[in-house]
Amino acid sequence: MKRQKRILIARPDRIGDVVLSTGIPREIKKKWRNSFVAVLVRKYTADIFLNNPNVDEIIILDDVDDSAKSFFKKVSQIRNYKFTHSLSLLPTERLNYLLFFAGIPYRVGVSHKFYQFITWTKFVSRNKYIPLRHEADYCMDLARKIGVETTNYTPEIFLSKTESELVQSLRSKILAGKKYLVGVHITSGNSAPNMPLPEYRKLIDQLSIDPEIQVVVTDNNIPDEFINEHSHFINKSKSLRESMIGFASMDCLVSTSTGPMHIASALGIKTVSLFCPLTACSPKLWGPLGNESEIILPEEWYCKTKCPGDPKKCRFEGDGGINSEKIIERLKGFLKQT
């Protein structure tokens, strides 16, 4: 009888990165139906894997500090699961040693660092992103390294029956007789180029005039200067899991390239997304997957003449950039598509 494969997927990163790894448990279970699959994540992203039928255990990493005592306590915890494989989607030296001392025989990481070499860690290379593929596809390379054969890396988030009922209740309550519920996420966590706040205020004011559209702001933390009488703050001060119910209630989410965009796409919600064409920010690398989506880019000449060099400093301002009028034009046509 073959030994059961017990696989740990380590992704202690930000929300968007974790969402893009959610297809891996599914593909592992397709390959080895009786395998045991666990994820190692930060506490604030654990909600992404809740109710996932392909995940047998969620292990939290936050309780590991700089002390040797906490480190080896986590080593002991992981060792108890008797994992046969680990996949470190964005390895660090500390994580590498954690999995090594946990006694996992077959460990896979990205790139080939010295600390991986001395711990006999297998590796996959992104080959300097040539040819450019999606981040979720690069993540799936680690599963392919252990024998998973797939081209399906679509992310997915699962809601419970109770949560699905809450979605319908919330949607009906907020729509108040209107036809479309549109979410606008105004911040990016400094992870991508983004429009200035006054342009988002203008966007919401203009959308609110439309008799068919109800607008909600989806940010958890609302900038003080942004609050106005037209806005419904659907996710304000809510947990990540509660926010997912908010995202699932919408017809479409407008945002830059952020974790909320990936949450919406994994829930099958339409997205209209602002993107920069630079390789590190490209929709080919970070675009939404598994949903109907509309990508908005600045004009080609805009980036050649006005790019500040650092995409985090870009505000899409001026001729050829991205503004509320351009978003509304694309959004309204997109909403009416059947």
C-alpha angles and dihedrals in degrees: 000000000000118000113254114255110237109189130189119200110201117200111149093167141108126306098265093048091050093048090054090057095056094094092063098075090051094053092045090053090049090055097041110020094187096046123123112234125191133172128217110209144145117274094247093057098041090096089070090071098040113122091011106146091206095057117080098182139014114209119194120219101190095094093068110098132168094284122103090226095061091041094056092041088060090044088056092048093051092043090058090066091061094220117195095196139021129195115202105194094187105012126201127191093252093049090047092056092043091059092040094055089043086069099240104164100206115040126173127194139167121267120354115273124177092250089055091050095053091048094049092243116168116228145199123209128220088208092225089300092291111169095024113236135169119285090237089055091052089050090052089056088078091057089047088054090065095046107279110140112199146126092196111099097150111145122232139191121196125214122200121239090257091050091049089053090050089052092057093045093049093046093051092047096050098040090060092192097319122125106229131041110204123187122206119198107197104184131061104192086242089286098118144012112286143179120256118262096253089059091053090049089052090049093053094044091052094046091048090062091064108096092214098051129078112192127208130181110228102195119118093213115041119205108241094231092055101060113111138160096263097059130099110195099210098175102030111148092348128137120255092256092050089049090055089061087054093050092046091055094062133092092212142359122215113202147124120261100301143132091268090058090056092046090053093048092048088053091051095250120147115253136200106197135190112220142178117223095223111119095245091053099032121138086227087065101032107017124132117273134203098020141074106277142178120204121205118198131176117254112281093243091051093065092045093053107027107030109128090211092244112076090205088065095050116109098176088236126158136022113342094018129102123280141161094271093056092048094049092049092053095038098053093050090046094050092054094052111109 
